[in-house]
Amino acid sequence: MKEYKLVHLNKGIKWTTEADIAQAEEEINQWVADGWTLQQIATPSTTGALVGVFYREKQDTDF
């Protein structure tokens, strides 16, 4: 079974697109290092917000 998580990738106001992308890349790398896989990046608004959809296989130990 997969477990999903939505993560805001670029918190705060940046003055350049490059700064937003750099922060998003750093955030993505941290989640991937914790065992999550990036499935998609979404922009739910016109404000420049970036949301990452991550998943990982959930460990079922109830069997």
Buried (B, 14 or more C-beta within 10 A) or exposed (E): EEEEEEBEBBEEEBEEEEEBBEBBEEBBEEBBEEEBEBEEEEEEEEEEBBBBBBBBEEEEEEE
